[in-house]
Amino acid sequence: MQELIQGAVDTYYNSDFAEVKREGNAARHNTQGIAYSKNGEHARALAAFNKAVKLDPNFAEAYYNRGRVYDSKDDYEKAIEDYCTAIKHNPNFAEAYNNRRNTYKKKGTAYKTFGDYSTAIKLAPQLTEAYYNRGTDALKEGAYNDAIRDYDTAIERQPKFPQFYNARGVAYEKDSEILAVLSLYKVAVGLEARVPKVRIFYGEGYYSEAELCAAIKDYSTAIDLKPDYAEAYFNLGRAHFKKGENDSAIKDYSTAIDLKPDYAEAYLNLGVTYDSRNKFDAALENYNITISLASNLPIAYSHRGAAYLRKGKVKSAIEDYNTVLSLDTDYAEVHYKRGIAWLYVREWEKAKTDLIAAKDRGMAIMQAFHDNYRNVVTFEQKTGVHLPEDIAGLLIPQRGLAELEKETRLALALKYYKNGAISTGLAAQLVGISREAFWYLMGDYGLSLFEPTESLLAELENASKANYQ
């Protein structure tokens, strides 16, 4: 966030000496407020800014500075009010637009000021932070190329700022997944993947090599600039893991933990990496630490449950899956996992209920079962459990490959749309249907076109603008 602003105070060249003196006092109080704020004396800073705006009700910079102090005190309503007042008195106040959106985002109502970063950039093209912030918005909306362009500009302006490289690395990494998925599903995949895949903490992933390499380069640059940057090591580990470079991933996650001992996500991903190497005891140790640090993290219980199941501890696995679903009843993958666990103990009705629940929530359970066990025969040989025909029918294709492919595409589209990674238009493209047809499908899976999410409201806003162009 920018520095507090001294600002220029209008001078009234008239015969009224008191008016000129009033303006000078306003500037003096604003200067005092800035000094107090820098020293962390927020109460005195607010008092000074209050005097400044009382003496000069049109003093945009003083309102902005007071808003910054309110922001630091998490008093978002008053901060937003001051930023809006600053903009009212100075419609060209780029920093006020930038900070107003920042604060709306912290307040959870960012959709109200969706264009503020672009306005700030238009008014002050030199405002590097606005490019970074707009890039972060684009990253969240799944517009990865737009994010990369804005991060490019930010890096060009401030090449020694490690956070910019770290953010661009995330954008490259996310883009690698979307590019590969779209490329993969432009052709019929059948039951065999057409590109290399690795297991990551949220399931099976497909990645574009070039973008992953670009991400690794950016994370490494961020670390060169800031050697104690735990988050960059974490991201570097994730990218190495996606490339199948597990030893490097373990080293990176371990470094992140050394730098930040309470880094729950790093313990989680370290556990996943050990899991992928069939080191289940080491995986469980890290999952246990994750849960001790973040007891309300569903994915940690999900992975620990899977590790328990692989060790033959079915009861412990089911207990963990129960915990996940108590935290998130719509966790499709865990309904599937618990359904499989019920099969181990021949609880057929419970298994069927969970498998159907996973499917109803958009998961391609046949594809998941194939990825995990190849087919029913292999499952039965591995577990010694003979599946009833109705359950086997849920897990093996009874239709042609084209229909199975469409089911898999739809599951991916729903997953990425629900996570906010892609728009409805891109989701429809992935499924191979029109955007309008995807809108109708959303209702069948409990998704509303009119939920007030940032991504959806942004889409609607853009569509509305397009109608008038």
N, C-alpha and C positions, 0 to 999 in steps of 0.2 A: 504494500500500500504506500502511496506517495507521502512525501513529507508534508507537514503543515505549511500553509501558504500565507506569506506576509500580505500580499495583495496591494493593489494601488487604491488609495482613497480619493474619491472625486473631490476637487477643490472648487468651492463656489466663489468665483471672482465677482464679488459685489461689495457694497459699502458696509455690509453687516459683519463686523469683526468677530462677533460671537459665533456666527455660523462657521467661519473658517476655523476658529479655535475648537469648536465642537468636533469638526472632522479630524483635526489633529489628535484630540483626545481618544477618539475611536481607534485610530491607528495605534496609538500607544498601548491601549488596553489589549488590542489584538496581539501586539508584539509580546506583551507580558504573558498573555495566555499561551502563546507558543512556547515560551521559555518554561512556564510551569508544567505544561504538558510533557515536554521533553524530559523533565526531571521526575515525572510520574506523580506530580501533585495535581491530580485530576480535579479535586474540589476547587482549588484556587484557579486552575485553568478555566473551569466553567464560569466562575465568578467574573473573571476578566472578560471572557467572550460575551457574557451576558451584558456587561457594561458597554462593550463595543457595539453590539447591535441595538442597545437602548439608545445610545448616542447617535448611531447611524443605522436606521432600520433598513437601508438599502445595501449594507456592507456584505456582499455575497461571500467574500473570503472568510469573514468572521463566522457566518452561519456554517460554512463548510468545515472550518476548524472545530467549531463546537460539535458538529456532527461526528467528526473523527473521535472526539473524546467520548461522546455517548457510545459510539461504536466499540471503543476499547472497554467500556463498562458493560457491554452486552445489552445496552438499552436501545434496541434496534428501532423501535417505533419513533423515538425522539431523534435518532440519527437520520432516519429516512426523512422525517419532517424537515430537518435542517438542510439536508441535501436538496430536497425539492425547493425549499425557499431560496437556496443559493442559485439554483437553476432558474427560478422565476426572475431573480434580479439580474442574473447574467446567463442568458440562454446559450452562450458559447463556452460555458465552464466545463471543459472536457473532464477534468478530474472529478467533478461532482457527479457526472453521469457514470463514470467508471465505478466510483465508490457506492453510488446508490444501488447499482445492480449487485455489487458484492454483498451489500447488507441485506437486500431482498433475498439473496440466495441463502445467507445464514439464517434468515427468518423463515425460509421454506416457501417463499412465494415469488420465486425468481421470474415466473412467467409474466409477471406484471410489467417488467422492464426488459423484455427480451432484446430490444435493439440498442440498449444503452452503450454497450461496448463499441458497436459500430459507429454510433454517434460520436463517442469520444475520439475514436480514430479519425473520423472525418474532420472533426474540429481541431485535433492535435495529432497529426500523423507521427510525431516524434514520441508519443506516449507509449513506451515499450510495454508497460504493464497491461495496457488495454489489449494489445495483441495476444499476450500470454493468457489473459482472462478469457478473451473470445475463443482462443484455441481450446481452452479447457471446457468451455461450453460445448464447442463442436465435438470434442472428444466424448463428452457425456451423451451427446445426442447421436453418436455413431457416425458422424460426418468426419471420418478420420483424415481424408485428404485435406479438407478445410482446416482441420486442427494442425496438421503438419505444415501447411502454408503459413499459418499464423505463428507457429513456433519457429519456423525458419526466419521470419521477420524479427521476432524477439531475439533470437540467437545472433542474427546479423547485427542488431543494435547493441546487444550486450553479450559478447561471446565468452565472457568469463563467469556467467551466472549458471551454476550447476543445475538448478531446478528446471531451467528451460530444456536442457538436454534430457534430463530424466523424464519430463513430460512428453517430449517428442519421441523418446524411446517407447513409452507406453502406447502412443498413437501408432507408431510403426508396428508394434507387437499386435495390437488389436486389428490393424489393417491386414496383417498377414493372415489372420484367421478368417476374416470375412472374404478376402480375395480367394483363398484356397477353397472355402466352402462353396462359393458361387461357381468357381471353376469346376469343382468336383461334380456338382449336381446339375451342370449343363448337359451331362451325359448320364445314361442309365448306370447306376452303380451296382445294381443287383445285390449280391451278398458279399462282394469283395471290394475293398477300398481300392481306388485308383492312385492314391498318393500315400506316401509314408505317414504314419500316425504315431503319436505317443500319448501316454495317459497323463493327464494333468488333473488338478484337484477338483475340477468340476465335470470331468467325464472325458470322452474321447475327443481329441482335438485334431484339426487339420490346419497346416500352416504353410505359408509361402516363405521359402528359404531366404529370398533377398530381403524382405522386410524384417525378418527375424535378425538377420545379420546387421541391418541398419540399427535395429533396436539395441543390440549388444554393443555396437560401437558407441551409441549415445550414452548408454548407462556407464560404459567404461570412461567416457570423457567426463561425465558428471563426477565419477569417483576420483579421477585425476585432479579435478578442480576442488573437490571436497572429500578428502580421504576418510572422514568419519561419517559419511552419508549412508546411514543404515538402509533407508528406503531404496536407494539406488542399488545397493548390494542385493537386496531382496528381489528387485525387479530383474537384475542381471541373473540371479539364480533361476528365476522363473523362465527367462528366455533360454538359458542353457538347457534347462530341463525339457523345454518344448523341442529343442534340437536333439534330444536324446543324450546330451552330455551330462550324465548324472554325477560324475565325480566333481565336475566344475560347479554344478548346482549345489551339491552338498557343501563344498568349500564356501560358496557365496552365502548360502543361508546361515552357515555357522558364523561367518564374519558379521553378518547382520545381527545375529543374536549376541555376539561378543560386544558389539557397539550399543545394542539396545536389549538388555537382558529380559525385558518384559514384552518382547515382540511376539505376540501370540501367533500372528499369521506366518511368521518365519518358522516357528516350531511346527506349525501345521504342514507347511510345504516341505519342510525337512522330513517330516514323517511320511508324506506322500512319496518322496524320492526314495526313502528306504523301502517303502512298501513296493515300489516298482521293481526293486532289486530282490524282492522276496525276503527281506530282512525284517520280518514281522515284529520281532521283539523290540528292535530299535524304533520301528514305526510306532508301536504302541507306547513306548516311553515318551516319544515326542507328542503324540496325541494326548496323553495324560497331562503333560505340561501345558499344552494348549488349553485344555478344558479347565485346568486350575487357574489359568490367567483370564480366560473368557468363557465363563460357564454357560453363557446364553448364545454360543456360536453353533448353530445347527450343523454346519458342515463338518465340524470337528467330531461330533458324535457319529455322524454318517460314516466318516472314514474309519473311526475306531471300530464301529460296528462291523464294517467290511473286513477289517483286519482280524477281529475276533472270529468271524465266520470262516475265514481262510485257515485259522488255527483250530477249527472244529468246535469253538465255544459258541454254540448256537444261541443258548439262553442269554449270554452276555450281549451278543449281537442284537437280538430282538429288543433287549432292554434299551440299548443305545438308540435303535430306530424308533422305539416308543418315545424316547426323550425328544428326538428330532421332530416328530410329528406333533408333539405337545407344544413345540415352539413354532412350528410352521406346518399347518395341516395340509397345505397345497404343495408340499415338496414331492413332486412326481417321482423323482429318482429314488427317494427313500421308500415310497410306497412300493416301488418295484423291488428294491433290495429286501424289504421286509417280507414281501410276497415270496421271494426266492428262499429266504430263511425259513418261512413257514413250511416250505416244501421239504426241507431237511428233516423236519419233525412230523411230517405227514398231516399237517393241519390244513386239509384241502380247502375248506370253505374260507378260512382266513386268508389263505394264499390267493384264492380266486378273487376275493374282495379287494385285496391290495393291488393285484395285477390289473384289475379292471379300473381301479382308482388311478393308477399310474397312466394307463392308456387314456382315460377320460381327461386327464390333465395335460395331454399333449405329448406324452412320451412314446417313442416308437419302441415298444417293449420287445417285439420280435427281433429288431436289429440289435438291441441291447443283449438279449439272450444269446443271439448268434455270436456277438463280440466276446461274451464271457465264456460260453460253453460250446460253441459251434453248432450243436444240435442236441436233440433230446437224448439220443443214444449215448453221446459223450457225457451228458449230465448224469444219466442213470448209472453209467459205469463208474463215474467219479464218486458219486454219493451213495450208491447202493439203494437208491430210492426209485421205485417204478411209478411214473406219473400217470394219473388217470387221463382218459382220452380228452375230456373237456378242458383240462388244464394244458395238456400238450397242444391242443388246438389253439390256445391263446398265445403260445410261444413259438410256433412254427408256421411258415407261410402256407395258407390255404388258397392263395390267389396267385396271379401272375406277378412277375417281377416288376412290371410297370406300376401296378397298384401298390406294391410294397414300397417302391421308390417314392411314389407320391406321398405315402404315409410318412416316410422318413423326412422328406423335404418339408412337409407341413410341420412336423415336430420341431425341426430346426428353426423354421420361420417363427413359430410361436415362442420358442425359447429365446431367440435373439430379440424379438419384438418386446416380449415381456421384460427382458433385462435392459431395454432401452438402447440396445446396440444398433438396431436398424429401424428404419421408418416403415410405415405400412406399405409404401410403394416398393421398397426393396424386399420386404417380406413376401409380397405378392409375386415379385419376380422370381424369388427363390422357389416358391411353390409352383410357378408356371400358370398363374391365373391372373385375372384383372384385379386391380386395387379394390374395386367395389365388391367383387366376389370375396376377397379376403376380409373385408369389413363384415360381411355377413357371417363368415366362418368364425370370426372372433367371438361372436356371441355364443357359439356352441361350446367354447372352451372357457367361458366365464370372463372374457375380456371385453371391456366396454370401449367403444370409440370415443366416448365422451368423458372418460376419466380425466381429471385435471392434472395430468402429468405434463412436465415441461416439454418433452419431446412431442407429444400429441398436440398440445396447445401451440407449439411453434409451427407444426405442420399446418394446423388450421389457420394460423395467422398468415403464413406464407401463401396458402391457397386463397385466402380472402384477398390479399394484396394482388395476387395474380389475376383475379377476376376483374380488377379495376384498371389493369394496365393495357 
